[in-house]
Amino acid sequence: MALHEIAERAVERARLRGPGLAFDVRIDPWYVQGDAADLERAVINLLDNAVKYSPPGGRVDVSLSAGRLTVRDHGPGIPPDELQYVFDRFWRSPSSRQLPGSGLGLSIVAQTVRDTGGEVALGPAMDGGPGALATVLLPGQPDLPQ
């Protein structure tokens, strides 16, 4: 299945949910074995979070290269003491409990990525700037499997 196509559809959906946001998108072809609907839900969940936590007029960066999908927002980020809980079912940060959501989105991401043989991480932006960075690594290949 074409992960790059899933990511492109998810970005288009995120653009509709965050009309005032800019999206910096760099997506290279990547094919994986997995459930297409589950992977699409996982990517959408990551992008929904980025949209939800981005400031008005902010930017969301999305990249897919060699099986590494990253989604970065430029919002408040995640407090370091809360990072250990972000993939727990129904867990919601005390600072975001007033926002919509059930606390299931990131647990769905983690389960789907594990089921596909990959890894997922969420933490602060690598450049020291504001925001959170989600990273998903999925095994696959850049060409359509024969």
Secondary structure, 3 states (H helix, E strand, C coil): CEHHHHHHHHHHHHHHHCCCCEEEEEECCCECCCCHHHHHHHHHHHHHHHHHHCCCCCEEEEEEECCEEEEECCCCCCCHHHHHHCCCCCCCCHHHCCCCCCCCHHHHHHHHHHHCCCEEEEEECCCCCCCEEEEEECCCECCCCC
